[in-house]
Amino acid sequence: MRFIGNIIEKLQRHPKRIVFPEGTEPRVLQAARQYYSLRLGAPILLGDRTKIKALAGDLNVSLEGIRIINPAE
């Protein structure tokens, strides 16, 4: 856990932008939310905006601070 703690501390000092593919997968959506909540950087989800918003509503996951990009557009 010490290794993970060190990585989290470094990311909090120097936040990074990270792209999460398959944004319509529940675990990916929750990982993006966690990434933003821990102030590690700016998460970007790839996928259909409508499907991602519907899934977030079903899972009660806030999309605040998470950017959504649809590669098909």
C-alpha positions in Angstrom: 0.0 0.0 0.0 2.9 2.3 0.5 3.7 2.2 -3.2 0.2 3.1 -4.1 0.1 5.9 -1.5 3.3 7.4 -3.0 1.8 7.4 -6.5 -1.5 9.0 -5.3 0.5 11.7 -3.5 2.6 12.5 -6.6 -0.5 12.6 -8.8 -2.2 15.0 -6.3 0.8 17.3 -6.5 0.9 17.1 -10.3 -2.5 16.1 -11.7 -2.6 14.4 -15.1 -5.3 14.0 -17.7 -6.2 10.4 -18.4 -8.5 8.8 -21.0 -10.7 5.9 -20.0 -11.8 3.9 -23.0 -15.1 2.0 -22.9 -16.9 4.6 -20.9 -20.1 2.6 -21.0 -18.6 -0.1 -18.7 -19.7 0.3 -15.0 -16.2 -0.3 -13.6 -14.6 2.2 -16.0 -17.2 4.8 -15.1 -16.6 4.2 -11.4 -12.8 4.3 -11.9 -13.1 7.7 -13.6 -15.3 9.0 -10.8 -12.7 7.8 -8.2 -9.9 9.4 -10.2 -11.6 12.7 -10.1 -12.7 12.4 -6.5 -9.1 11.8 -5.3 -8.0 14.9 -7.3 -5.5 12.9 -9.3 -6.4 14.7 -12.5 -8.9 15.2 -15.3 -10.6 12.0 -16.4 -12.0 11.7 -20.0 -14.5 9.0 -20.9 -14.7 7.7 -24.4 -18.1 6.5 -25.6 -21.7 7.4 -26.5 -22.6 10.4 -24.4 -26.3 9.3 -24.0 -25.4 5.8 -22.9 -22.8 7.0 -20.4 -25.2 9.5 -18.9 -27.9 6.8 -18.6 -25.5 4.4 -16.9 -24.2 7.1 -14.5 -27.9 7.7 -13.6 -28.5 4.0 -13.0 -25.4 3.7 -10.9 -25.9 7.0 -9.1 -22.4 8.2 -10.2 -21.9 11.9 -10.7 -20.3 13.0 -13.9 -19.2 16.3 -12.5 -15.6 17.0 -13.6 -15.6 14.2 -16.1 -15.3 15.0 -19.8 -17.1 12.7 -22.3 -15.8 12.4 -25.8 -17.7 10.3 -28.5 -15.0 9.2 -31.0 -17.8 8.5 -33.6 -18.6 12.3 -33.8 
